[in-house]
Amino acid sequence: MANTREHRYTVSLTWNGNLGTGTSGYRDYSRNYEIVSNGKPAIQGSADPAFRGDRSRWNPEELLVASLSACHKLWYLHLAAEAGIIVTAYTDRAEGARDCPGLC
């Protein structure tokens, strides 16, 4: 039987976009939130600007693309190390797209 271990990842997301009336209307609240994990700097997030978000903050779509890019890089470096290939630098420019059916 294979030796397996469970890996847990815990984050806390706090919405801090109540502008006084909560979600009383689509334009009445901010999309801002904060992601924290024990001992790490907070990530300031919001929605994509097309969905009334703050463009100076990370949006979920960017975080997803960044996560996939980082995972790909780490796997690539692992495979290179296992194969005896020496990698001394790595840059990736990842892109993602999403359809916006009637919401934007």
C-alpha positions as CSV (number, residue, x, y, z in Angstrom):
1,M,0.0,0.0,0.0
2,A,1.3,3.4,-0.9
3,N,2.5,5.8,1.8
4,T,0.0,8.7,1.6
5,R,-0.3,11.8,3.7
6,E,-3.1,14.3,3.9
7,H,-2.1,17.9,3.2
8,R,-4.4,20.5,4.6
9,Y,-4.6,24.1,3.5
10,T,-6.5,26.6,5.6
11,V,-7.3,30.2,4.7
12,S,-9.8,32.7,6.0
13,L,-11.6,35.1,3.8
14,T,-13.3,38.1,5.2
15,W,-15.6,40.3,3.2
16,N,-15.0,43.9,4.3
17,G,-17.2,45.6,1.7
18,N,-20.3,46.6,3.7
19,L,-20.8,50.3,2.8
20,G,-23.5,50.8,5.4
21,T,-26.5,48.9,3.9
22,G,-25.0,45.5,3.2
23,T,-26.2,43.9,0.0
24,S,-29.4,46.0,-0.2
25,G,-28.7,46.5,-3.9
26,Y,-26.2,45.4,-6.5
27,R,-24.4,48.8,-6.5
28,D,-24.6,49.2,-2.7
29,Y,-21.7,47.2,-1.6
30,S,-18.0,46.9,-2.3
31,R,-16.5,43.6,-3.6
32,N,-13.4,43.9,-1.4
33,Y,-12.2,41.1,0.8
34,E,-9.1,39.9,2.5
35,I,-7.5,36.4,2.5
36,V,-5.3,35.4,5.3
37,S,-3.4,32.3,6.3
38,N,-1.5,31.8,9.5
39,G,1.9,33.6,9.4
40,K,1.6,35.0,5.9
41,P,0.9,38.4,4.5
42,A,-2.8,39.1,3.7
43,I,-4.0,39.1,0.1
44,Q,-6.3,42.1,-0.7
45,G,-8.9,40.9,-3.1
46,S,-11.9,42.2,-5.0
47,A,-14.0,41.3,-8.0
48,D,-12.9,41.9,-11.5
49,P,-13.5,45.5,-12.5
50,A,-16.2,44.3,-14.9
51,F,-18.1,43.2,-11.8
52,R,-17.7,46.4,-9.9
53,G,-14.4,45.3,-8.3
54,D,-11.3,47.3,-7.4
55,R,-8.6,46.9,-10.1
56,S,-5.8,47.5,-7.6
57,R,-6.7,44.3,-5.8
58,W,-6.3,40.6,-6.8
59,N,-9.5,39.1,-8.3
60,P,-10.4,35.4,-8.1
61,E,-9.7,34.9,-11.8
62,E,-6.1,36.3,-11.5
63,L,-5.6,34.1,-8.4
64,L,-6.7,31.0,-10.3
65,V,-4.4,31.7,-13.2
66,A,-1.5,32.4,-10.8
67,S,-2.2,29.2,-8.9
68,L,-2.2,27.1,-12.1
69,S,1.0,28.8,-13.3
70,A,2.8,28.2,-10.0
71,C,1.7,24.6,-9.9
72,H,3.0,24.0,-13.4
73,K,6.3,25.7,-12.6
74,L,6.8,23.6,-9.4
75,W,6.0,20.4,-11.3
76,Y,8.4,21.4,-14.2
77,L,11.2,22.0,-11.7
78,H,10.5,18.7,-10.0
79,L,10.7,16.8,-13.2
80,A,13.9,18.7,-14.2
81,A,15.6,17.9,-10.9
82,E,14.5,14.2,-11.1
83,A,15.9,14.0,-14.7
84,G,19.2,15.7,-13.8
85,I,18.4,18.8,-15.8
86,I,19.7,22.0,-14.2
87,V,17.3,24.9,-14.5
88,T,18.7,28.2,-13.3
89,A,15.8,30.6,-14.2
90,Y,12.1,30.3,-15.0
91,T,9.5,32.8,-16.2
92,D,6.0,32.1,-17.1
93,R,3.4,34.4,-18.6
94,A,0.0,32.8,-17.9
95,E,-3.3,33.9,-19.3
96,G,-6.9,33.0,-18.7
97,A,-10.2,34.1,-20.2
98,R,-13.8,33.9,-19.2
99,D,-17.0,34.5,-21.0
100,C,-19.3,37.1,-19.6
101,P,-22.8,36.1,-20.7
102,G,-25.0,39.2,-19.8
103,L,-23.2,40.0,-16.6
104,C,-20.7,42.6,-17.7
